[in-house]
Amino acid sequence: MLKIKAYANAQSVKYSSKNLMRLDGWGKPLQTIYLNESRRRGDKILNYQTVADYQIDFMDMINGVIKKYPGWASKNNWGATKMPKIYNDPVAYSIDDLIKETKQHYIDRHDPTLSMLLRQNHLIRKLSKDLNDPSIINSWDIDITFKNPYEPALQKFYDKNVFTVVAKTTAFSDLFS
């Protein structure tokens, strides 16, 4: 399990080429929420490379599962078609597209995003349930504590009970159970 602390930093609301506000899967303004290590110089609480390596290793593991258990992805109709949307994702992905996008995100040296972590946690829960192996959750879970849980862009996640406020931090670990 990877435990991290980070600041949530929301990107500006996205607009289409016709200047219409783009919406996420919940019908709220589409914003990417990046995880930042610091609000001040020297306050390093998140190692980007650790998160990148962890997620790339997980996607490699999922790819291995698909090769070892080809029926898993096809049983869920993920082989040739799209998976269900994961939380507020604006689009559905095929399992292959999700793996490629996540790996490319880090190969391009982009900062970690909340959506990448939520996707991984979704796949962990699904894989653990389908293979009847709870150790997968213990091995590949991501537990995050936000240092700024009152960031306005996080409100929609609270509203949907994705994570809860505990004191002044927000932690999630069993989002999909």
Buried (B, 14 or more C-beta within 10 A) or exposed (E): EBEBBBBBBBEEEBEEEEEEEEBBBBEBBBBBBBBBBEEEEEEEBBEBEEBBEBBBEBBEBBBEBBEEBEEBBBEBEBBEEBBEBBBBBBEBBBBBBBBBEBBEBBEEEBBBBBBBBBBBBBBBBBBBBBEEEEEBBEEBBBBBBBBBBEBEBBEBBBEEEBBEEEEEEBBBBEBBE
